[in-house]
Structure formats: C-alpha cells, structure tokens
Amino acid sequence: MAELEEFNKWRAEVCQVLKRLGEQLGEAEELHRLVEHADWRTLPRALARMTALALFAPELRRYLPNIETAERWMEAEKAHKLEVIRKYAGAAGEGKVVVEYRRYCPLSTTYEYFDLLEYRYPGLLPIEQPRIEGMRVFDHRTRASITVVDREEFLKKYEGKRLMAVVHIVEDGREEYFIEELYTEELLLSNKEVGA
C-alpha cells in the first residue's frame, strides 16, 4: 500500500514542522494533535485547519496535498482498516465470525486485541456498547483466546446493523490502534464482492 506509506510519511513530516511552529503559533499545537491522529474521517478537517494556518505560516503550504492525493490517502487508510478487521473476524475459518481475539506472546512482545461489538449507542465508548455473545475457544494454532459465532447466526441477528471494531496490535516495535464503525455487510463481504 504505497498510498498508506505516503500518508504516514506526510503526517510525520507535517508533525515535525508543526512542532517547530508551535513555539511561534499557538494554533500549531492543536493542528499537530489533529494531524498526528488523522484518519480517513478526520483528514478533511485537519487539512481545512492546515490551509487556514498556512496563511500565517507559509512554510505549511508546500505540505498541503491536492484533493486527489488526499482522497487516495483516505481510501487507502479506510481499506487498510477494513482489511485488518476482516482478517481478525475471519481468523476461525469458513462459516465462523470471530467477535473477540486476544493473543499475547511475551517472547516476541506481540500483543493482538480485537473486539467486535454491536454499535447501538452513538457517542459512547466501546466498553459501553453491547457485547456480541459467542463461544469462547482457545486456538492452539495461533495460541489465541477467541470468541466465535456461527456466520449464519451472526447474519440473522446483525444483518443491516452497525458494528464497532476495536483493534490494538503491538508487533516488532510497531503499534496500531483504532476504533472503526462499519456495517455487517462490509465486514462479511470479500474485497471481490465489494468491487463487483
């Protein structure tokens, strides 16, 4: 995913510039936080703020991407998150949906946490959303503790509903954490079906 790498590189460069400008412009600190945590939903807001701040700090102008580039970054980031969510939700194989996945390996300092919840109450934290019940099992192959639901049962109960996925991965010195909202159909359709 070249777009995702390009986006992360841009974000790091802009954060460095904003850190320098923070001493001169108070708004730079707030924009720094926005850019640092920007994702496909919040990037337009961060770019609008950056455009306004570029009037006072012309140095920022050269970091403003064009609309096509920003849209590519947003699509790539959204696709990456969906790919990660589908990977964990499908970890139990055909006909099953994983709604909780936990794995910790102290030797390699790998930590993986995935939780799929029903998104019923907008604005509330994941711990305040209803849990999806399933059968708890231990996956000896990956040494993960998982909660599994039969795919057909899952579809009957959650078809057309919004879900919330919480993903936290720490691996090889890299950390990824995000909370994403999606529809059941987005989760269960493959990339080929979505493109068709």
C-alpha positions as CSV (number, residue, x, y, z in Angstrom):
1,M,0.0,0.0,0.0
2,A,2.1,2.8,-1.3
3,E,-0.6,5.4,-0.6
4,L,-0.7,4.4,3.1
5,E,3.1,4.8,3.4
6,E,3.0,8.1,1.6
7,F,0.2,9.3,4.0
8,N,2.2,8.2,7.1
9,K,5.4,9.9,5.8
10,W,3.4,13.1,5.1
11,R,1.9,13.0,8.6
12,A,5.3,12.6,10.2
13,E,6.8,15.5,8.2
14,V,3.9,17.8,8.9
15,C,4.1,17.0,12.6
16,Q,7.8,17.9,12.7
17,V,7.0,21.3,11.0
18,L,4.1,21.9,13.4
19,K,6.3,21.1,16.4
20,R,8.7,23.8,15.3
21,L,5.9,26.3,14.6
22,G,4.3,25.5,17.9
23,E,6.6,28.0,19.7
24,Q,5.5,30.8,17.3
25,L,1.8,29.9,16.7
26,G,-0.5,28.6,19.4
27,E,-2.8,27.1,16.8
28,A,0.0,24.9,15.6
29,E,-0.1,22.7,18.7
30,E,-3.8,22.0,18.2
31,L,-3.3,21.2,14.5
32,H,-0.3,19.0,15.4
33,R,-2.7,16.8,17.5
34,L,-5.2,16.8,14.7
35,V,-2.6,15.7,12.0
36,E,-0.9,13.2,14.3
37,H,-4.2,11.3,14.9
38,A,-5.8,12.0,11.4
39,D,-7.5,9.1,9.8
40,W,-9.8,8.8,6.8
41,R,-12.6,10.5,8.6
42,T,-10.8,13.4,10.2
43,L,-8.2,14.2,7.5
44,P,-10.5,16.8,5.7
45,R,-10.9,18.7,9.0
46,A,-7.1,18.7,9.6
47,L,-6.5,19.9,6.0
48,A,-9.0,22.7,6.4
49,R,-7.3,23.9,9.6
50,M,-3.9,23.5,7.9
51,T,-5.0,25.6,5.0
52,A,-6.2,28.4,7.4
53,L,-2.9,28.2,9.4
54,A,-0.8,28.3,6.1
55,L,-1.9,32.0,5.8
56,F,0.2,32.8,8.9
57,A,2.9,30.1,8.3
58,P,3.6,29.9,4.5
59,E,6.0,27.0,5.2
60,L,2.9,24.8,5.6
61,R,1.7,25.5,2.0
62,R,4.2,23.1,0.4
63,Y,2.8,20.2,2.6
64,L,-0.8,20.7,1.5
65,P,-1.8,17.8,-0.7
66,N,-4.2,18.2,-3.7
67,I,-7.7,16.9,-3.4
68,E,-6.9,13.7,-5.5
69,T,-4.0,12.8,-3.2
70,A,-6.0,13.4,0.0
71,E,-8.8,11.2,-1.4
72,R,-6.3,8.4,-2.3
73,W,-4.9,8.5,1.2
74,M,-8.3,8.4,2.8
75,E,-9.4,5.4,0.6
76,A,-6.1,3.6,1.3
77,E,-6.5,4.1,5.1
78,K,-10.1,3.0,5.1
79,A,-9.3,-0.1,3.0
80,H,-6.3,-1.0,5.3
81,K,-8.5,-0.8,8.5
82,L,-11.2,-2.9,6.8
83,E,-8.6,-5.5,5.8
84,V,-7.3,-5.8,9.3
85,I,-10.8,-6.1,10.8
86,R,-11.7,-8.8,8.2
87,K,-8.5,-10.7,9.0
88,Y,-9.4,-11.0,12.7
89,A,-13.1,-11.6,12.1
90,G,-12.3,-14.4,9.7
91,A,-9.5,-16.0,11.9
92,A,-11.6,-19.0,12.8
93,G,-12.1,-20.0,9.2
94,E,-15.1,-20.6,6.9
95,G,-18.6,-20.3,8.4
96,K,-17.4,-18.6,11.6
97,V,-17.1,-15.0,12.8
98,V,-14.6,-14.0,15.5
99,V,-16.0,-11.3,17.7
100,E,-13.1,-11.3,20.2
101,Y,-9.5,-12.2,19.6
102,R,-6.7,-11.9,22.2
103,R,-3.1,-13.1,21.9
104,Y,0.0,-12.2,23.8
105,C,3.4,-13.7,23.2
106,P,6.0,-12.4,25.8
107,L,8.9,-13.9,23.9
108,S,8.3,-11.8,20.8
109,T,6.4,-9.0,22.6
110,T,3.5,-9.4,20.3
111,Y,0.1,-8.3,21.5
112,E,-3.1,-8.6,19.5
113,Y,-6.5,-7.5,20.6
114,F,-9.6,-7.4,18.5
115,D,-13.2,-6.8,19.7
116,L,-16.3,-6.6,17.6
117,L,-19.3,-5.0,19.3
118,E,-22.8,-4.0,18.3
119,Y,-22.8,-0.3,17.7
120,R,-26.1,0.7,19.3
121,Y,-25.4,3.9,21.3
122,P,-23.7,6.7,19.2
123,G,-21.1,8.7,21.1
124,L,-20.4,6.1,23.7
125,L,-17.1,4.3,24.3
126,P,-16.6,0.6,23.2
127,I,-17.0,-0.6,26.8
128,E,-20.4,0.9,26.8
129,Q,-21.6,-0.9,23.7
130,P,-23.4,-4.3,23.8
131,R,-21.1,-7.3,23.5
132,I,-21.7,-9.9,20.9
133,E,-22.1,-13.3,22.6
134,G,-20.4,-16.4,21.3
135,M,-18.5,-19.5,22.2
136,R,-15.1,-19.0,23.8
137,V,-12.3,-21.2,22.5
138,F,-8.5,-21.4,22.5
139,D,-6.9,-21.6,19.1
140,H,-3.9,-23.9,19.5
141,R,-2.5,-23.0,16.1
142,T,-2.1,-19.2,16.9
143,R,-2.2,-19.6,20.7
144,A,-5.1,-17.0,20.8
145,S,-8.1,-16.9,23.0
146,I,-11.1,-16.2,20.7
147,T,-14.9,-15.9,20.9
148,V,-16.6,-17.3,17.8
149,V,-20.1,-17.0,16.4
150,D,-21.6,-19.1,13.6
151,R,-21.8,-17.0,10.5
152,E,-25.4,-17.7,9.7
153,E,-26.5,-16.9,13.3
154,F,-24.4,-13.7,13.2
155,L,-26.1,-12.7,9.9
156,K,-29.6,-13.4,11.2
157,K,-29.0,-11.2,14.3
158,Y,-26.9,-8.4,12.9
159,E,-27.7,-8.1,9.2
160,G,-28.1,-4.4,8.3
161,K,-26.8,-3.3,11.7
162,R,-23.8,-1.1,12.6
163,L,-20.8,-2.7,14.4
164,M,-17.8,-1.3,16.2
165,A,-14.4,-2.9,15.9
166,V,-11.6,-2.2,18.3
167,V,-8.1,-3.2,17.1
168,H,-4.9,-2.9,19.1
169,I,-1.7,-4.6,17.7
170,V,1.8,-4.3,19.1
171,E,4.3,-6.1,16.9
172,D,8.0,-5.7,16.1
173,G,8.2,-2.3,17.7
174,R,5.2,-1.1,15.7
175,E,1.8,-0.2,17.3
176,E,-1.5,0.2,15.7
177,Y,-4.7,1.2,17.5
178,F,-8.0,2.2,16.0
179,I,-11.8,2.0,16.6
180,E,-13.8,1.7,13.4
181,E,-17.6,1.7,12.8
182,L,-18.9,-0.4,9.9
183,Y,-22.0,-2.3,8.7
184,T,-22.3,-6.1,9.0
185,E,-22.3,-6.4,5.2
186,E,-19.0,-4.5,4.9
187,L,-17.4,-7.0,7.3
188,L,-18.7,-10.1,5.7
189,L,-18.3,-9.3,2.0
190,S,-14.9,-10.0,0.5
191,N,-13.0,-7.4,-1.4
192,K,-14.0,-9.0,-4.7
193,E,-17.7,-8.8,-3.8
194,V,-17.4,-5.2,-2.8
195,G,-15.7,-4.3,-6.1
196,A,-18.3,-6.2,-8.2
